[in-house]
Structure formats: structure tokens, C-alpha cells
Amino acid sequence: MSAPYFPDANEWKRSDPETVGLDPDAVAEAMKYHQRNGTPHERINYDFADHETWDEAEGEYGQRIGPHPARRGGPAGVILKDGYLVAEWGDTRRVDQTFSVAKSFLSVVAGIAWDRGEIDDVDDHVRASVDDGGFESDQNREIRWRHLLQQTSEWEGTLFGKPDAVDRNRAVGKVDDALDKSETRSLRTPGTFWEYNDVRINRLALSLLRAIGRPLPRVLAENVMRPIGATDTWEWHGYYNSMVDVDGTAMRSVSGGGHWGGGLWISARDLARVGLLYLNDGNWDGEQLVSDAWVEASTEPCDVYENYGYLWWLNTNRRLWPSAPESAYAALGHGQNTVWIDPEHDVVVVLRWLNYTEDGDGTDAQREQDRFYAALLDGLD
């Protein structure tokens, strides 16, 4: 491994791919693949304001309750090797919706809280430090921080007008265990069943807000985004109805995705900086911003779903991306918003709006990502 390069704010040194050990033809082919296969403009959510309902299966609960950018951008991407910018295409400075990439940013904030002792142990019961009534029921009282971070909490309730039941049975990630979203299912014991569910992710965001006592965007800005030289153009939104009282102060709880609006709006270049931070185990040019212990724990497979960690997607058994190393992991969001980290090759890739066919389970999206990585990693050991 070459000594990593860390870009200063407002600058990024470029390198020819060959200089840092990448095949120039492979880099060019990967870039062209994305440019040829961008998400079509007519795909739903291109004109965000024209779509007040996310999913018709959610019925009355599908209404948007938070802001969206007026329009999304086109295909854009960044490839880093050893920290150097070896390729970029599209408008990489454009601030755009990232959808569930925000979940991985919640994991970053949770790591800051863990490093500071605001979360003592991920196996502590959440109710021990979050006393707002959300974890007192028989179903919820045994929920631990680990469960919320791994999407195995099975939290039951209504938050900001959305009941957890409306988002049950989502097929993302685990097709074999998913039913139609319009159907119901009985809840399991916390920690025994994995399910992608944005209401529960928002419950994690609110719980972190109460445990830390400060708005999460501010915590992220002060502890990560400013030290890594990110711009001040990114925004992290909640919902119109997500203002809560925290020790006598009104604060907005952010959303962990753009499912019903809100979420993280950020540029590809700023996403790449966060990817570079995690590639280097939470260290930025000698300063440990997130502990390496947290990065390691975040990328360990969940006991009940091997391809998920603490809100990061994992390549355990090379299931998600067969062409990539098993150690690769990613933040993923709707529309193929992707921050892909390959520690074996010291590579970070950011993709915005890569095309895929919508079969509901995400597998086609993973296949498209794998085709991109196969082209990029061609010729590497």
C-alpha cells in the first residue's frame, strides 16, 4: 500500500491511473459503462416535486412529509486510488439526494457517540439512556443499540405519523423472507430478524439525538465533515413534523433516507471524502476522527444477515458483488447512490444514478454495480 494522500479543502490532486497501479483502459471502460447506463430521466423521482407518494402500497401513509430537491442530477461518479482522484464524470459538485446512503452516515454519528461514551455499549438496552416512552412496551423494551444499527430491532410503533407496519416486508436485501408490503406479518423477538425499515431507522436517529443531546448534522459537521475538508454545501434534513424537545430545546430529528422526503443531500466529491476516511479506518491524515474499533465493528456481518453491518452493506462470501473482494463494503441508496470502499485495492468509488431494472429486491441494482466494478478491477490482483 502506498502512503495515502488526503486532499485539503477545496483541492484534490489528480493522478494518472497507471501511476497508482490502475489500468487506464479499465478505468475508462468503467466510466463509460456508467455514462452509457445512467438512470433514465423519466424514472420515478426524477422530478421529486411531482411525486407526493413514494409507494402506492403504503396507502394513506405513503405521503411525503419532508423536503426533496426540486430535481435530481444526471449520472456522476468519482474514482479514488490511494486518495488521489483518478477519474470523475458528470457534475460531482452537485448537491443531490442520496436516499439510504444517509443510513451509513447515521452509523458514523453513532460511532462518534460510542467513541465519546455517549453510547457506552452497543449491547446496552436503548431504554437505559433514551427515556421518551419509545422503548417501554413489551415488544420494544429488549431492544439494544446493536439491533437498531443492524436493522434487527423489530421496533413497533408510530413515529412522525408513520407506523412501522407500513414499511414492513420490504424486499430489499432479503428476498426469500419478504412478503408483499401490503400484507402484514407478526413481529419477531428483537435481534432475531433482519428487515429494511425506514420507520425504525428514524427511531434510531431520534434515539441518537436524545442520547447525544445535539442535532446530528452539527455533530457530523464538527467531528467529520469539517476536519476532512468537505464543503459546506451538504444538508441533512428531517421532516416537517420531526421537531422534538431535547432537554428543553427544540431540535429537528433527521431522517435516515429520502423515503418520505428529507434525508442527506450532498455532492459526489464530499461523499468520496467520507469514503476515504473509512478506507483509512477512520483516520484522516494522522487524526483519528472515528475510532478504528468502530469502523471494524461496523463492517462485521450481522448474526442474522451476513451482508449487513452497522448500516453498511457487506460483501460477505462475495454475494453482493462477485467481482469485488470480500472485504469491500458500501453505503447504498435508491437510484444507485453508492459509496463503495475496497480496502484490498485502496479504492473508493462514488456512483450517482446508475441504471437498473426495478424488480423490487435490489438484486438488479447489485448486478449493475458489479458490472461496473468488474470493469474497473480488471487486471488487478
Summary of the structure (lengths in Angstrom):
residues: 381
radius of gyration: 19.6
end to end distance: 13.1
largest distance: 59.0
contacts: 1301
relative contact order: 0.17
helix: 31%
strand: 19%
